[in-house]
Amino acid sequence: MNLGQWLKSLTVIDQGILLILYCSCVYLSKITLEALIEYYDHKKGHNEFRVRFRITPAALLGLALIYSIMLYQVLRAMFKFIP
């Protein structure tokens, strides 16, 4: 079974749970990136010549993917019925 068939076989509740989990991972990655930018600004003393970083979609979704893999590992260790 490939990914497309697996997604079609899920119920609406299953798809909603996956969407909520991934949205929470995106939110966690946004918080992490904002905290790192604030830490950098604090270390540089809010100098006007510092490099101004911004949150890009690639960084946001990449970090969310890492968070979702970590969350999956934690949930799989807690609940034995997760494949």
C-alpha positions as CSV (number, residue, x, y, z in Angstrom):
1,M,0.0,0.0,0.0
2,N,1.5,3.3,-1.0
3,L,1.0,6.7,0.7
4,G,-1.9,7.8,-1.4
5,Q,-3.9,4.6,-0.8
6,W,-3.2,4.8,2.9
7,L,-4.4,8.4,3.1
8,K,-7.6,7.5,1.2
9,S,-8.2,4.6,3.6
10,L,-8.2,6.9,6.6
11,T,-11.4,8.1,8.2
12,V,-12.1,11.8,8.6
13,I,-11.3,11.5,12.3
14,D,-7.9,9.9,11.5
15,Q,-7.1,12.7,9.0
16,G,-8.2,15.3,11.5
17,I,-5.9,13.8,14.2
18,L,-3.0,13.8,11.8
19,L,-3.7,17.4,10.8
20,I,-3.9,18.5,14.4
21,L,-0.6,16.7,15.3
22,Y,1.2,18.3,12.4
23,C,-0.2,21.8,13.0
24,S,1.0,21.5,16.6
25,C,4.5,20.6,15.3
26,V,4.4,23.6,13.0
27,Y,3.5,25.8,15.9
28,L,6.3,24.3,18.0
29,S,8.8,25.0,15.2
30,K,7.5,28.6,14.9
31,I,8.1,29.1,18.6
32,T,11.5,27.6,18.4
33,L,12.6,29.7,15.5
34,E,11.3,32.9,17.1
35,A,13.1,32.1,20.3
36,L,16.4,31.5,18.4
37,I,16.0,34.8,16.5
38,E,15.3,36.6,19.8
39,Y,18.3,34.9,21.4
40,Y,20.5,36.1,18.5
41,D,19.2,39.6,18.8
42,H,19.8,39.6,22.5
43,K,23.4,38.3,22.0
44,K,24.1,41.0,19.4
45,G,22.6,43.7,21.6
46,H,19.9,44.7,19.1
47,N,22.7,46.3,17.0
48,E,21.3,48.0,13.9
49,F,24.0,46.4,11.8
50,R,23.2,42.8,12.8
51,V,21.9,40.3,10.4
52,R,18.1,40.2,10.5
53,F,16.8,36.7,10.3
54,R,13.3,35.8,9.3
55,I,11.3,32.6,9.4
56,T,11.1,31.0,6.0
57,P,8.7,28.2,5.0
58,A,11.5,25.8,4.4
59,A,12.9,26.2,7.9
60,L,9.5,26.2,9.5
61,L,8.3,23.0,7.7
62,G,11.7,21.3,8.0
63,L,11.8,21.8,11.8
64,A,8.1,20.7,12.0
65,L,9.0,17.5,10.2
66,I,11.8,16.8,12.8
67,Y,9.3,17.6,15.6
68,S,6.7,15.3,14.1
69,I,9.2,12.4,13.8
70,M,10.2,13.0,17.5
71,L,6.5,13.1,18.5
72,Y,5.8,9.9,16.6
73,Q,8.7,8.2,18.4
74,V,7.4,9.3,21.8
75,L,3.8,8.3,21.0
76,R,4.9,4.9,19.6
77,A,6.8,4.3,22.9
78,M,3.8,5.2,25.0
79,F,1.1,3.4,23.0
80,K,1.8,-0.1,21.7
81,F,-1.0,-0.1,19.1
82,I,0.8,2.6,16.9
83,P,2.6,0.9,14.1
